[in-house]
Amino acid sequence: MFYGLNRFLKKILPKQLFYRSLLIVAAPIIIMQLTISIVFFDSLWIKTNKGMTRALVNEIATFVDAYKNENNDKQKIILLFKKHLQFNIKYESNKKFPESYTERWFSPIDRSLRRELKSQNFNYWFDTVSYKNLINLKIKYNNGYFQFFVPRERLTSASVRLFTLWITLPAILVIFIAILFLKNQTRPITKLAEASERFGRGEDIEEYRPSGALEIRKAGLEFDRMRKRILRHLNQRSEMLSGISHDLRTPLTRIKLQLAFIKDKDTTKKISSDVDEMEKMLNGYLQFSRSNFTEKNEKFNLSQLINDIVQKYEKKNILFEKDSDIFFNGRKNLIKRCLNNLLDNATSFSKNIKLTQQRIKRNILIFLEDDGPGISPSEYENVFKPFYKIDKSRNQTKSSVGLGLSIASDIIRSHGGNIELGKSEMGGLKIKIILPV
């Protein structure tokens, strides 16, 4: 029971910190105001209204009794009630008494007046809405009826509106002030979350300045230190591998020059093949270690980019399908590198390839399918690991270092997306790329 209630509360409660904090502040104020209003309405206003209505009806009953006494001067009684009780009374003789009236069940004034008139056994009719400051009341008498115009203030207190105003305005003012303060308190958290998200996607962010409460400042300061350590580590890695690349390329170049003077063509061909393989492996390592933080985001035509990449593979049977042009905000060269890696793998192990692009709500979906040997489902997670190779038909090239899918996965994830593998309807591998708009 409590588990179900807990799940229900989680569904209806707001998810954002600002609205949760506002609920914590506003809920007690609203509950307190409602409690005070209910107590006041029940114990003060309704009882006061009931007493005033009863007094008014008793005065009307007194007038009717006095009017019935034949010894009294009828006109004088009407004048006395008008002078001292502010009743405007008129006897309408030989006129039809209204049969019915609109009952306003939600009005406390109407309910109290109806109840007190019934207690006096009057045949009555009244209207409390046609006049702003008067109540029109008719009491049947003999072959006619008495027409009473009674001041509304005789039935209700004007302090009710004043009380409602004073109890509502402070609550609204307090909630408004709370909103301003909560906005200022949650803004640093929002900025920290945005900076973390952008940094996680590999975007270059400006110098982050922590702000807000002490705990938030501490979290922001630690994030900034962590960001700088990561950037320093990436720069050191790139510089180290760049140095290694320079040092290795120099002897490789000398080996190539020396191979040109060897007359044994078979030996030269074998050694050249090994040198070319070493260069390809070296380029793969550098591509994997290259920092993604140097390129800026830009808005570009993703459909046109895919089409340009496909056009480069002239001898391959690659089908590209799209509904319409889709624009994406990201790092164009990285997306191009990712798609090139995936297509290079697909063209190496298959004859027919199908590319599909579509947009669903706030996501861009790219499907790449082929008719190659595919990958075992047990290897779907492993192939995204750096330097991992499958000892099957998809690892036929000796120069492969197992970085193609790893680089592609890093690029997609750095844009906040995801990449998934599955079985293609064409019989080979199906790659699903999800990019958030």
N, C-alpha and C positions, 0 to 999 in steps of 0.2 A: 504493500500500500504506500509506504513512505518512499520507496524507490520510484513508483509511478508518479507520485506527487512531485518528487525532485526533478524528474525528467520533464514534467509539464511546466514547472517553474523555469527551468533552463530554456525551454522553447519560447516562453512569452517574455522573459526578461531581456533587456537590451544587451548586446554583445560588446559595444564600445565602452571604454573606461569613462568617457565624458558623460554619457547618458546613465551609466550605472551610478556614478558619483552624484549626478543631478537627482536621480531617484532617491538616493540615500538622504539627500538634503531636503528635497521637496516633499517626499512621502510623509515624514512626521509633521511637517507644517500643514499639509492638506488634511491629514487625519485629525490634527488638533483643531483646525478651523471647523471641520465638519462636526466634531464632537461638541465644540462650544456652540455652534449654530443649532444643533439638534437639542441640546440642553436648554438653550435660550428659547428656541421655538416652542418646545414642549412645556417647560416650566413657567415661562414668563409670558411670552407673546400669546400663546393659545389660551392660557388661563385669564390673562388680562382681556383678551378679545371676548372670551366667553362671559366674563363678568360685565363688560360694557354692553354686550348684546342683551344679556338678561335684564339689566337695568332699563335699557331702551324699551324692550318688549313689555316690561312691567309698567312703564310710564304710558305706553299705548293702551294697555289693559285698564289702567286707571282712568285714562281719558274716555274710553268706551263706557266704563261703568258710570262715570260722572255724566256722560252724555245721555245715558239711558234714564237717569233720574229726571222725571218730568218737572220737578220743582226748580231745577237749575236753569239758568239762562244759557242756552246753547251757544250763542255767539260770544258771550263773555268767556265761556270755558275755552273756546277756540283761540280767543285773543290771549288768555292767560298762558296757555301752552305755547303759543307762538312767542310771547314776550319772555318767559322764563326758561323754556326748554328748546327754543329755536325750531319748533315744529311748524311747518307750513301745512295746515289742515284744511281740507275742503270736503264737504259731503256731497256726493253725486247721487242725486235721487233718480229712481226709475231708469238707471243705466245698466247695461249688460256687464256683468262681472267677467273678467277674462277667465277662460277655462284652464289654460295651461301656460307654462313659462319654461324657458330653457334652464335646466339644472346644471350648474357648474360644480360638479362633484369635487374638482380639484381645488376649489377656492375655500379657504378656512372661513372667510366672512360669510359666504353663502351657507356653508354647513352649520355654523353656529346660529345664524338667523333662522334658518329653516327648523332647526331643532327647538329653539325657544318658542317660535310661533306655534309649533305643533303642541308644545306643552300647555299653551293657553287655549287650545282647541279653537283657534281662529281659522276661518276660511280665508286664505291669504293669496297674494300674488306680489312679487317684488322684482325689481330690476336694479342690479348694482353696477352695470357697465355703461349704460347710455349717457350718464352724466358723470363728469369728472369729480365733483365735490358733493354730489347729492345722491341719495338712494331713494328710488321711487317705490313706495310701498302702498299696497291696497288691501284693506280689510273689509270683507263683506259685512253689510249691516242692513237689516230689513230688506227692502226692495232695491237697495242701491249699495254703495260702498263708500268708505272713507278713503280719501286720497291723501297720503302722507308724503311730504318731501322732507327727508331727514338728512342733516349734515353727515357726511361720511366719517368725520372725525369722532362722531358718537359711537362708532362701531370698531374703529381701529386706531392704533397709535401711530403717529408720524415718526416716532423714534425707531421704528422697525427699519425703515429705509436708511436712516442714519447709522444704525448699528450694522446693517449689511455692508454699507459703504466702508465703514471704519474697520470691519473685520476682513474685508476682501482686499482693499488697497494695500495694507501693510504686508499681507501674504504675497501678493503679486510683486511688491517692491523687494521683499526679501529673496524671493525666487530669482528675480531679475539680477540682483546683486550677486547671488550665488552662481548664476550662469556666467557672469563676467569673470569672477574669480576662478571658477572651474576651467573656463577657456584658457586663462593664463597658466593654470597649473598643468593642463593636459597638452598644451601646445609643445612644450619641450619634449614630452614623450613621443608625440607624433613626429616631430623633427628627427628624433633619434631613430625611430622605426624607419622613416623614409631614407635616412642616411645609410642605415644598415642594409636596407633592401637594395639601394642603388649600388652600394659597395659589393654586396653579394652577387649582383649581376655583372660586376666587373666595370662599372662606370667610374669615370674619374670625377670625384666630388671635391669641392673646395674645402678649405680648412674648416673643420667642424668646431663650433664654439659651444661648449656645454652651458646650459641655462636652466632656470627653474629651481625647485627645491633641492636641498642638500643631497638627498639620495639620488635624485635624477641627475644632478651635476656629476656625482661620483660615477654613475653608470655611463654617462656620456664621456667623461674623462677616460675611463678604462677602455671604452670602445675606440676612442681616438688613438690611444696608445697601441691597442691591438692592431688597428688599421695601419699605423705607421710601421709596426714590426713586420706585418705581412708584406707591405710594399717594399720594405728594406730587404726582406728575404727574397722576394721575387726579383728585385733588381740585382741582388748579388748572384742569384742563380743564373739569370740571363747573362750577366757580365762574365761569370765563370765559364758558361758554355760557349759564349762568343769567343773567349780567349782560347778555349780548347779547340773550337772550330778553326780559328786562325792558325793555331799551332799544328793541327792535323792536316789542314789543306796544303800547307807548305811542303811537307814531305810527300804528299800525294802528287803534287804538281811535279816534284823532282822525279818521282817514279815514272810518271807519264813521259817526261822528257827522255829519261833513260831507256824506256821501252821503245822509243822511236829509233834508237840506234841498234837494237837487237835484230839480228837477221833471221833468227828462228821465229817464223810467223806463228807456229802453233803455240809455242811458249808465250809469245807476246799476246796472243789472243786470250789465253787463259789468265794471265796476270792482269790484263786490261779489264777482263770481266770482273775479277776480284776487286780491282780499284773502283770500278763503276758502282759495284755493290756497296763498297765502303762509303762512297760519296752519297748514295741514296740513303743509307742508314744514318749517316751524319746529318743529312738534311731533315730526316724524320725526327731525330732527337732535338734539333734546333726548333723545328716547327712546334713540337710539344712544349718546349720550355719557353717559347716566346710569350711575353707578357701581353695580356688582353686589356690592360688598363690604359694603353696609350691611344687607342682609337676612340673618337667621339661618336656619340649616337647621332644618327641622321634619319630622316624620313625618306624612304625610297620605295620604288615599285618592285615588290617582291616577285610578282608574276613575270615581269620583264627580266629580272635577274635570273630566275630559273630557266626561262626560255633561252637567254643568251648562253647559259652553261650547257644546256641540252644541244644547242647548235654546234658546239665544239666537237661533239661526238658524231661526226658525219657518217661513219661507217657502221654505227650501231643502230639497232632498231629500238629507238626510245620514243615512247608515246607520252606526250604531255597534255593533260586535260585540266581545264580550269573553267569556272563559272564566269568570273569577271576579274578585272585587275584588282589586286589587293595591295594596299600600301602598309608598310611596317616601319616602326621607329626602332632602330637598333644599329648595330655595327655591321655595315654592309660587307666589308672584306671578310669578317669572321664568318658570317652566314654563307658567303660564297665559298670559303675554304671548307666549311662543314659539308655543303652539298657536293663539292668536288670530291671530297674523301669518300662519301657514300656512293657516288656514281662510279668512281674509280673501282671500288670494291665490286659493285654490281656488274660493271662491264667486264671485269676480269674473270667472272665465274658464271656468266649467263649470256644468252643470246638476245632475249627480249626483255625489255624493261618498260614499266609503266609508272608514270609520275602523275599524281592527282593532287590538286590544291583546292581547298574550299574554306569558307569562313562560317563558323557556327557560333552565334552569339558573340562572346568576347574572346574567342579563340580562333587562331589560324591553324588549320590541319594540313599537313603535307604527308602524303602516302607514297612510298617508293617500293614497288614490287618487282620481282624478277622470277625467271623460270630456272634458276640455278639449283645447286644441290641443297641449299638452305643450311640452317644451323639447328642443332638439337636444342629443344627447349631447356635442357639442363645447363646449356652453355650461355643462355641469354644474359645472365648477370655477369659472367666471367669475361665476355668479349669486350666489355667496357673498361676493364682494368688495363692500365698501361703495361705495355710489353707482353701482354698475354697472347699466345698463339694457339690455334686449334690444329691439332695434328691430323687434319682431314683435308678434303679436297679444297677447302677455302684457304688453305695456306700453301699454295703451290709455288708462290714466288719467293725465292730465297732472300730477296732484298727487303721483304716485309719485316718490320720490327714490332708489329702489333700495336700501332698507335693510331691508326685511322679512325676506328670507332671511338676510342678514348678521347681523341681531340674533338670529334663531332659531338660527343656527349657533353664535354665541358663547355663547348660553345653554346649549345642549346640551353643548358642549365644556367649559364651565366646571363642569359636573356630572360630568366624566370620560367622557362619552358621545361618540357620533358620529352624524352625519346624512348620509344618502346619497340620491342621486336615481337614478331609473330609469324604464323604460317600464311603464305600467300596463296590466293586462289589459282595463281599461275603455276604453283608447285614449288616455288623457291621461298625466299625470305621476304617478309613484309616489314618495312620500317615505318613507324608512325611518329611524326614530329608534331608536337603541340607547342605553339607559341602564343603567349597572351598578347592581346591587342593593347 
